Amino acid sequence: MSSENSSADDEQRVWDVVVVGAGPAGASAAYAAAVAGRSVLLLEKAELPRYKTCGGGIIGPSRDALPPGFELPLQDRVHAVTFSLDGKFTRTRRSNQMLFGLINRPEFDQQLVEHAQKAGAELRTGVTVSRVEQHGSAVPDRRTVAVVLQGGEAVLARAVVGADGSASRIGAHVGVKLDQVDLGLEAEIPVPETVAEDWQGRVLIDWGPMPGSYGWVFPKGDTLTVGVISARGEGAATKRYLEDFIARLGLAGFEPSISSGHLTRCRAEDSPLSRGRVLVCGDAAGLLEPWTREGISFALRSGRLAGEWAVRIAEAHDAVDTRRQALNYAFAIKAGLGVEMAVGKSMLAAFERRPGMLHAAITSFRPAWRAFAGITRGSTTLGEMVRSHPMAGRALSALDRRSAVAAPTVAESTATTE
């Protein structure tokens, strides 16, 4: 176990904010609270750096939510996207400007934690949280929360932020409710230089054979991150999709360095975001984009908000003020990320029914491609697009109602639109 302070010290002091989980959400929360001048302890069960199943795409909203001075450890810069419909009707769209960047999570997460530490947060790794107590013998007063570690040690705080992933113990304490669970499978495949060069600056997105599924290829130097995602309950079909996808790409002869799986969990609209002095953010709160299941930008943005409101909760002197600040946090989340999630759910519903129409639109209809490019760059979001452009909302409704149009018959073509 690595520690910036001893266990004995932890038992004697009450931290302003304790953050559980040192992924993008937790590191962002710890940074936000530490920058505000509060005492912050960041707890992580693994030793850092550690691998996470993740495509590693850094879109505009993720970049904009990073701490000042953060230098992205980019493995590649994406200027082109190849789209296919279950391996057919392939088309590549290109942009003169970078669409998004690609990172490896171990280095990215480590840098985020280091920024939180530089801001004043202290880190303990190799510790597992068993439960959170807001009442009982471990809690000295009503302004304190006890974070109980495996082995019985209690860490005390004025506010707690749960950022401990999609199987969150803190989320269970808060009572997070889910209405969408998906299974992602991924392989990190080292490839020869000639293969890597063919993928440089370009990703592949394949709209998959099961409703709501898709696959991706993200190049990162001499390694390709290849993955697929679909609704939970289709485990065998999802595994078969990944195997077929890899074989179709001509990558079956290369041995993956890592093969992994992960469940992504999306919150129900009425799911709580707090309980007493405990807030949740990122995957622990079920915050991610429902259609693409993109989670890094949601983790960074919700983590920052959680850290800022955890500071206010730490300063609250009674239950009424605590509740007021928790409600303000929930409002901030729902007004921004909640709007994007609502549009994303509509997009997923339309995509599940009409993947061919969406493929045709994004590959052949210039405004649709520009919208995709704008979202990935961060010049707009799904929520802003629908809010600012009524036509986009009407188009989304129409997409869900109409019958699928015939998919493009061009086997392979390339278009430069910007």
Secondary structure as the mmCIF struct_conf table of DSSP 4:
data_model
#
loop_
_struct_conf.conf_type_id
_struct_conf.id
_struct_conf.beg_label_comp_id
_struct_conf.beg_label_asym_id
_struct_conf.beg_label_seq_id
_struct_conf.end_label_comp_id
_struct_conf.end_label_asym_id
_struct_conf.end_label_seq_id
STRN STRN1 SER A 3 SER A 3
BEND BEND1 GLU A 4 ASN A 5
HELX_RH_AL_P HELX_RH_AL_P1 SER A 7 GLN A 12
STRN STRN2 VAL A 14 VAL A 20
BEND BEND2 GLY A 23 GLY A 23
HELX_RH_AL_P HELX_RH_AL_P2 PRO A 24 VAL A 35
TURN_TY1_P TURN_TY1_P1 ALA A 36 GLY A 37
STRN STRN3 VAL A 40 GLU A 44
BEND BEND3 LYS A 45 ALA A 46
HELX_LH_PP_P HELX_LH_PP_P1 GLU A 47 GLU A 47
BEND BEND4 LEU A 48 PRO A 49
STRN STRN4 GLY A 57 ILE A 58
HELX_RH_AL_P HELX_RH_AL_P3 GLY A 60 ASP A 64
TURN_TY1_P TURN_TY1_P2 ALA A 65 ALA A 65
BEND BEND5 LEU A 66 LEU A 66
HELX_LH_PP_P HELX_LH_PP_P2 PRO A 67 PRO A 67
TURN_TY1_P TURN_TY1_P3 PRO A 68 GLY A 69
BEND BEND6 GLN A 75 GLN A 75
STRN STRN5 ASP A 76 VAL A 78
STRN STRN6 ALA A 80 LEU A 85
TURN_TY1_P TURN_TY1_P4 ASP A 86 GLY A 87
STRN STRN7 LYS A 88 ARG A 94
BEND BEND7 ASN A 96 GLN A 97
STRN STRN8 PHE A 100 LEU A 102
HELX_RH_AL_P HELX_RH_AL_P4 ARG A 105 LYS A 118
TURN_TY1_P TURN_TY1_P5 ALA A 119 GLY A 120
STRN STRN9 GLU A 122 THR A 125
BEND BEND8 GLY A 126 GLY A 126
STRN STRN10 VAL A 129 GLU A 133
BEND BEND9 GLN A 134 GLY A 136
TURN_TY1_P TURN_TY1_P6 SER A 137 ALA A 138
BEND BEND10 ASP A 141 ASP A 141
TURN_TY1_P TURN_TY1_P7 ARG A 142 ARG A 143
STRN STRN11 VAL A 145 LEU A 149
TURN_TY1_P TURN_TY1_P8 GLN A 150 GLY A 151
BEND BEND11 GLY A 152 GLY A 152
STRN STRN12 ALA A 154 GLY A 162
TURN_TY1_P TURN_TY1_P9 SER A 166 ALA A 167
HELX_RH_AL_P HELX_RH_AL_P5 ARG A 169 VAL A 174
TURN_TY1_P TURN_TY1_P10 GLY A 175 GLY A 175
STRN STRN13 LEU A 178 PRO A 190
HELX_RH_AL_P HELX_RH_AL_P6 GLU A 193 TRP A 199
TURN_TY1_P TURN_TY1_P11 GLN A 200 GLY A 201
STRN STRN14 ARG A 202 TRP A 207
BEND BEND12 PRO A 209 MET A 210
TURN_TY1_P TURN_TY1_P12 PRO A 211 GLY A 212
STRN STRN15 TYR A 214 LYS A 220
TURN_TY1_P TURN_TY1_P13 GLY A 221 ASP A 222
STRN STRN16 THR A 223 ALA A 231
TURN_TY1_P TURN_TY1_P14 ARG A 232 GLY A 233
HELX_RH_AL_P HELX_RH_AL_P7 GLY A 235 ARG A 248
TURN_TY1_P TURN_TY1_P15 LEU A 249 GLY A 250
TURN_TY1_P TURN_TY1_P16 ALA A 252 GLY A 253
BEND BEND13 PHE A 254 PHE A 254
HELX_LH_PP_P HELX_LH_PP_P3 GLU A 255 PRO A 256
BEND BEND14 SER A 257 SER A 257
STRN STRN17 ILE A 258 ARG A 267
TURN_TY1_P TURN_TY1_P17 GLU A 269 ASP A 270
BEND BEND15 LEU A 273 LEU A 273
STRN STRN18 SER A 274 ARG A 275
TURN_TY1_P TURN_TY1_P18 GLY A 276 ARG A 277
STRN STRN19 VAL A 278 VAL A 280
HELX_RH_3T_P HELX_RH_3T_P1 GLY A 282 ALA A 285
TURN_TY1_P TURN_TY1_P19 GLY A 286 GLY A 286
BEND BEND16 LEU A 288 LEU A 288
TURN_TY1_P TURN_TY1_P20 PRO A 290 THR A 292
HELX_RH_AL_P HELX_RH_AL_P8 ILE A 296 GLU A 315
BEND BEND17 ASP A 318 ASP A 318
HELX_RH_AL_P HELX_RH_AL_P9 ALA A 319 ILE A 333
HELX_RH_PI_P HELX_RH_PI_P1 LYS A 334 GLY A 338
HELX_RH_AL_P HELX_RH_AL_P10 VAL A 339 ARG A 353
HELX_RH_AL_P HELX_RH_AL_P11 PRO A 355 SER A 364
HELX_RH_AL_P HELX_RH_AL_P12 ARG A 366 ARG A 377
TURN_TY1_P TURN_TY1_P21 GLY A 378 GLY A 378
BEND BEND18 SER A 379 SER A 379
HELX_RH_AL_P HELX_RH_AL_P13 LEU A 382 SER A 388
HELX_RH_AL_P HELX_RH_AL_P14 PRO A 390 ARG A 401
BEND BEND19 ARG A 402 ARG A 402
HELX_LH_PP_P HELX_LH_PP_P4 SER A 403 PRO A 408
BEND BEND20 ALA A 411 ALA A 411
STRN STRN20 GLU A 412 THR A 416
#
